[in-house]
Amino acid sequence: MDKMKFLVTGCAGFIGGHMLDFLVGKGYETVGVDNFSTGKPENMANCRGLFTFVDGDISDPAVSARAVEGVSHIIHLASVPSVPRSVANPIESMQSSVASTVVLFAAAAKAGVRRVVQAASSAAYGDSEKLPKTEDMPPAPLSPYAASKLAQEYYGMAFSASMGLDCVSLRYFNVFGPRQDPKSEYSAVIPKFITLMLEGKRPTIFGDGAQSRDFIYVGDVAAANLAAALHPGPLRGQVINVARGERIDLNQLVAKINDALGTGLAPIHAAPRTGDVLHSVADISKAKKNVGFVPEVAFDEGLRRTIEHYRKV
Ligand SMILES: NC(=O)c1ccc[n+]([C@@H]2O[C@H](COP(=O)([O-])OP(=O)(O)OC[C@H]3O[C@@H](n4cnc5c(N)ncnc54)[C@H](O)[C@@H]3O)[C@@H](O)[C@H]2O)c1
């Protein structure tokens, strides 16, 4: 087999940092690119000196051309991934996810990259009442973020069909794990709740807490990306769910964190947020069948590792 070299876009982000750890840990030659719009150098700290870093914005054609040089596989994670932030600033959402993806794909097609695995999102399913979510359901984006992530998938299909780029889009559900930013206004629920509850504060749930999510540990997401990258394929334009296939509601989540911490903090309930979906759980059979990926980290184990991390920081 020809030599393999990976590019991770968004490598200073939450998932990007874990992706670097995973690839570098397995001894792959790796390049990363990030513009630090939401990412932080600390997320790459474990891999300092062990990969090549390109500091720049992939929507700049010169940056994308430099980043893809000699690369065989791309794990494309760069984006500004937040529903409320996209509602506040839809143009930023489109530029960070859609425009930059087209620039990257054009550079990748020109450089003869073998496969692109890109981060898509379960937000594409909208609030359909049909559960579990299967990849053949009609998409129904409810926020500019969801529309942008869906557009990325369509560009993956279009470049696969017309430009010879073998792209697969993995629809991640709710990813969690160590180093997810708990401080941002737009933070995901798990790091926010853990850090608040470690300080003895009550977490705020938007709505009654019956809304459910399919949480997947970040190490499993890195493994799914690698499985899709290395699959003998072709995968040309496919869309595949990446999740655990289990529902946890937010009241259960608070109870599990209370159990782990030995606390009894009751959540505060506030008004539901615009663009948020009520229930989300994936059918994960396509991931197993088409790329051989099965999640390995149970929710409680992932939560334990995540709590351990926040106890130390
Ligand atoms: N975290 C989740 O639960 C989740 C769920 C579904 C999909 N996703 C997708 O996974 C990917 C990674 O998410 P994350 O949670 O690690 O987010 P993150 O914000 O921590 O990471 C995104 C990274 O991309 C970088 N970036 C953004 N625009 C860039 C550009 N134009 N050029 C170079 N770098 C750029 C940011 O600086 C950041 O480091 C995103 O595409 C997101 O849409 C995440």
The ligand as a Gaussian input file, in Angstrom:
#p B3LYP/6-31G(d) Opt

LIG

0 1
 N      -19.091000      18.151000      19.443000
 C      -20.180000      17.549000      18.965000
 O      -21.019000      17.033000      19.722000
 C      -20.411000      17.454000      17.469000
 C      -21.596000      16.828000      17.023000
 C      -21.815000      16.735000      15.650000
 C      -20.879000      17.219000      14.766000
 N      -19.755000      17.834000      15.246000
 C      -18.793000      18.345000      14.272000
 O      -17.484000      17.908000      14.632000
 C      -16.529000      18.893000      14.235000
 C      -15.617000      19.239000      15.405000
 O      -16.408000      19.713000      16.483000
 P      -15.797000      20.119000      17.900000
 O      -16.841000      19.846000      18.917000
 O      -14.444000      19.522000      18.059000
 O      -15.693000      21.691000      17.744000
 P      -14.508000      22.720000      18.090000
 O      -15.099000      24.090000      17.976000
 O      -13.881000      22.362000      19.386000
 O      -13.481000      22.449000      16.918000
 C      -13.577000      23.021000      15.641000
 C      -12.196000      23.492000      15.264000
 O      -12.213000      23.997000      13.918000
 C      -11.404000      25.172000      13.887000
 N      -11.833000      25.937000      12.713000
 C      -13.063000      26.490000      12.476000
 N      -13.088000      27.081000      11.271000
 C      -11.848000      26.893000      10.736000
 C      -11.252000      27.275000       9.495000
 N      -11.963000      27.965000       8.574000
 N       -9.957000      26.942000       9.257000
 C       -9.238000      26.240000      10.185000
 N       -9.755000      25.854000      11.363000
 C      -11.042000      26.176000      11.635000
 C      -11.667000      25.844000      15.225000
 O      -10.679000      26.784000      15.608000
 C      -11.677000      24.616000      16.151000
 O      -10.376000      24.313000      16.622000
 C      -17.315000      20.068000      13.684000
 O      -17.341000      19.990000      12.270000
 C      -18.721000      19.858000      14.220000
 O      -19.711000      20.409000      13.374000
 C      -19.486000      17.964000      16.580000

